[in-house]
Amino acid sequence: MSHEPSSRHRNTLEKLLDHQGHANVEWREVISLLEQVADVEEEHNGKYKVKLGSEVLFLHRPKHKDVDQQMLVDVRHLLEQGGVGLA
């Protein structure tokens, strides 16, 4: 696990860190980025436990392909608190 996103994940990170929040961000992009920069475990109840440093976030896979606004805010907060950003 690396706290630095790969070039493949930079676009997703840019969308997540955009506080305007107008970009459509797909679940598969979010979970792929999180798997690179954090510890991600899928639990038996279908939730995803994401641990980045001392921060822990539980996520549900959305019903649609895009994540909702609240998930964007939650993931953005986790990334910012965990020190993940664009260099």
C-alpha positions in Angstrom: 0.0 0.0 0.0 1.3 3.4 -1.0 -0.1 6.8 0.2 0.8 8.2 -3.2 -1.7 7.7 -6.0 -0.6 6.3 -9.2 -0.9 8.3 -12.4 -4.0 6.2 -13.1 -5.7 7.3 -9.9 -4.8 11.0 -10.1 -7.9 11.9 -12.2 -10.1 10.3 -9.6 -8.3 12.0 -6.8 -8.7 15.4 -8.6 -12.5 14.8 -8.9 -12.7 13.7 -5.2 -10.8 16.7 -3.9 -12.8 19.2 -6.1 -14.9 20.9 -3.5 -17.4 22.0 -6.1 -18.5 18.3 -6.2 -20.0 18.5 -9.6 -18.0 15.7 -11.2 -19.5 12.3 -11.6 -17.3 9.8 -9.8 -17.9 6.1 -10.2 -17.7 3.6 -7.4 -15.2 1.5 -9.1 -12.8 4.5 -9.5 -13.2 5.4 -5.8 -12.6 1.9 -4.5 -9.7 1.3 -6.8 -8.0 4.5 -5.5 -8.7 3.6 -1.9 -7.2 0.2 -2.4 -4.0 1.8 -3.5 -3.7 4.4 -0.7 -5.4 2.7 2.2 -6.2 -0.7 3.8 -9.6 -1.8 2.4 -11.5 -4.9 3.6 -14.8 -6.1 2.4 -16.7 -7.3 5.5 -19.2 -10.2 5.6 -22.1 -7.7 5.7 -21.1 -6.1 2.4 -19.6 -2.9 3.9 -16.1 -1.8 3.0 -13.8 -0.9 5.9 -11.3 1.6 4.8 -8.4 2.5 7.1 -5.9 5.3 6.3 -3.6 6.1 9.2 -5.7 6.5 12.3 -8.8 7.3 10.2 -11.5 4.6 9.6 -14.4 4.9 7.2 -17.2 2.3 6.5 -18.7 2.5 3.0 -21.6 0.7 1.3 -21.4 0.0 -2.4 -23.9 2.4 -4.0 -26.9 1.0 -6.0 -25.9 3.1 -9.0 -22.5 3.4 -10.6 -21.8 6.9 -9.3 -21.2 7.7 -5.6 -23.5 10.2 -4.0 -22.5 13.6 -2.6 -22.3 12.4 1.0 -19.8 9.6 0.0 -17.7 12.2 -1.8 -17.5 14.3 1.3 -16.7 11.3 3.5 -14.0 10.0 1.2 -12.5 13.5 0.7 -12.3 13.9 4.5 -10.6 10.5 4.9 -8.1 11.4 2.2 -7.4 14.8 3.6 -7.0 13.5 7.2 -4.8 10.7 6.0 -2.5 13.1 4.2 -3.4 12.0 0.6 -3.4 14.8 -1.9 -2.1 16.1 -5.1 1.6 17.0 -5.0 
